[in-house]
Amino acid sequence: MTEATQKTEQQTTMYHWIGGEEGVRKLVNRFYDIMDSDDEAKVIRAMHKEDLSDIRQGLFEYLSGWLGGPPLFVAKHGSPCITKQHQPYKIDQKASDAWMHCMKKAMRDVGIDAKYRDMLTPAFQRICDTLLNH
């Protein structure tokens, strides 16, 4: 594979389209800033520790691989089972809607192009639907 081919392949992932490492970090940081301050997110904020540093890093690592970039979460923790990780928490439709509210707002706030938001929104929604346990 030539360097040009590798570069082209690297540029065909959502990870690349939303700005690579910097873009994913901005998205994750904005997401948690919204969760930490938005009244609509109180239900999900209450599920987290006061210090969001570890969870910010974890979501960054997870989304990096999920979006087609480096599989940082898998390299560090092994294959994720997000349903198992979320079992201890009551995730009902209200919690799912709050998470989606934060993610949709974060995507807009960090300037992710509408066509990419339109692709990501249903994918994020499927994850939320999978996590519903109440």
C-alpha positions as CSV (number, residue, x, y, z in Angstrom):
1,M,0.0,0.0,0.0
2,T,1.4,3.4,-1.0
3,E,1.6,6.3,1.4
4,A,-1.0,8.2,-0.7
5,T,-3.4,5.2,-0.5
6,Q,-2.9,5.0,3.2
7,K,-3.6,8.7,3.6
8,T,-6.7,8.5,1.5
9,E,-8.0,5.5,3.5
10,Q,-7.3,7.4,6.8
11,Q,-9.3,10.3,5.5
12,T,-12.4,8.2,4.8
13,T,-13.5,7.7,8.5
14,M,-15.8,9.8,10.6
15,Y,-12.8,10.2,12.9
16,H,-11.0,12.1,10.2
17,W,-14.1,14.0,9.0
18,I,-14.7,15.5,12.4
19,G,-11.1,16.5,13.0
20,G,-9.2,13.5,14.2
21,E,-7.8,13.4,17.7
22,E,-8.4,17.1,18.2
23,G,-12.0,17.0,16.9
24,V,-12.9,14.0,19.1
25,R,-11.3,15.6,22.2
26,K,-13.3,18.8,21.6
27,L,-16.5,16.8,21.2
28,V,-16.0,14.9,24.4
29,N,-14.9,17.9,26.4
30,R,-17.9,19.9,25.2
31,F,-20.2,17.0,25.8
32,Y,-19.1,16.7,29.5
33,D,-19.2,20.5,29.9
34,I,-22.8,20.5,28.8
35,M,-23.6,17.5,31.0
36,D,-22.0,19.3,33.9
37,S,-24.0,22.5,33.5
38,D,-27.3,21.9,31.6
39,D,-30.4,21.4,33.7
40,E,-31.7,18.9,31.1
41,A,-28.7,16.6,31.9
42,K,-29.1,16.4,35.7
43,V,-30.4,12.8,35.5
44,I,-27.2,11.6,33.8
45,R,-24.9,13.9,35.6
46,A,-26.0,12.3,38.9
47,M,-24.7,8.9,37.6
48,H,-21.1,10.2,37.4
49,K,-18.5,11.0,40.0
50,E,-17.8,14.7,40.8
51,D,-14.5,14.6,38.9
52,L,-15.2,13.9,35.3
53,S,-11.6,13.5,34.2
54,D,-11.5,9.7,34.0
55,I,-14.8,9.4,32.2
56,R,-13.8,12.2,29.7
57,Q,-10.7,10.2,28.9
58,G,-12.6,6.9,28.6
59,L,-15.2,8.4,26.2
60,F,-12.4,10.0,24.2
61,E,-10.7,6.6,23.9
62,Y,-13.9,4.8,23.1
63,L,-15.0,7.3,20.5
64,S,-11.6,7.4,18.9
65,G,-11.9,3.7,17.9
66,W,-15.7,3.8,17.3
67,L,-15.3,6.6,14.9
68,G,-12.6,4.8,12.9
69,G,-9.5,6.2,14.5
70,P,-6.9,4.6,16.8
71,P,-8.5,1.9,18.9
72,L,-7.3,3.5,22.2
73,F,-9.9,2.0,24.5
74,V,-9.4,-1.5,23.2
75,A,-5.7,-1.2,23.5
76,K,-6.0,-0.1,27.1
77,H,-9.0,-2.1,28.4
78,G,-9.8,-4.8,25.9
79,S,-13.0,-5.1,23.9
80,P,-15.7,-2.9,25.5
81,C,-19.0,-4.3,26.6
82,I,-20.9,-1.0,27.1
83,T,-24.1,-2.7,28.2
84,K,-22.3,-4.4,31.0
85,Q,-20.5,-1.2,32.0
86,H,-23.8,0.6,32.2
87,Q,-25.9,-2.1,34.0
88,P,-25.5,-0.6,37.5
89,Y,-27.2,2.6,36.4
90,K,-30.9,3.2,35.8
91,I,-31.0,4.1,32.1
92,D,-34.5,4.9,31.1
93,Q,-35.8,7.0,28.2
94,K,-35.3,10.2,30.2
95,A,-31.6,9.4,30.7
96,S,-31.2,8.3,27.1
97,D,-32.8,11.6,25.9
98,A,-30.6,13.6,28.3
99,W,-27.5,11.9,26.9
100,M,-28.6,12.6,23.3
101,H,-29.4,16.2,24.2
102,C,-25.9,16.7,25.4
103,M,-24.3,14.9,22.4
104,K,-26.4,16.7,19.8
105,K,-25.6,20.1,21.4
106,A,-21.9,19.2,21.7
107,M,-21.7,18.2,18.0
108,R,-23.3,21.6,17.0
109,D,-21.2,23.6,19.5
110,V,-17.9,22.2,18.2
111,G,-18.9,22.8,14.6
112,I,-19.3,19.3,13.3
113,D,-20.7,19.7,9.8
114,A,-24.5,19.0,9.6
115,K,-24.0,16.1,7.2
116,Y,-21.8,14.3,9.7
117,R,-24.2,15.2,12.6
118,D,-26.9,13.6,10.5
119,M,-24.9,10.4,10.2
120,L,-23.8,10.3,13.8
121,T,-27.1,11.1,15.5
122,P,-28.9,7.8,14.6
123,A,-25.7,5.9,15.4
124,F,-25.5,7.5,18.8
125,Q,-29.2,6.9,19.3
126,R,-28.8,3.2,18.6
127,I,-26.2,3.0,21.3
128,C,-28.5,4.8,23.7
129,D,-31.4,2.4,22.8
130,T,-29.1,-0.6,23.5
131,L,-28.3,0.7,27.0
132,L,-32.0,1.2,28.0
133,N,-32.5,-1.1,31.1
134,H,-35.6,0.4,32.8
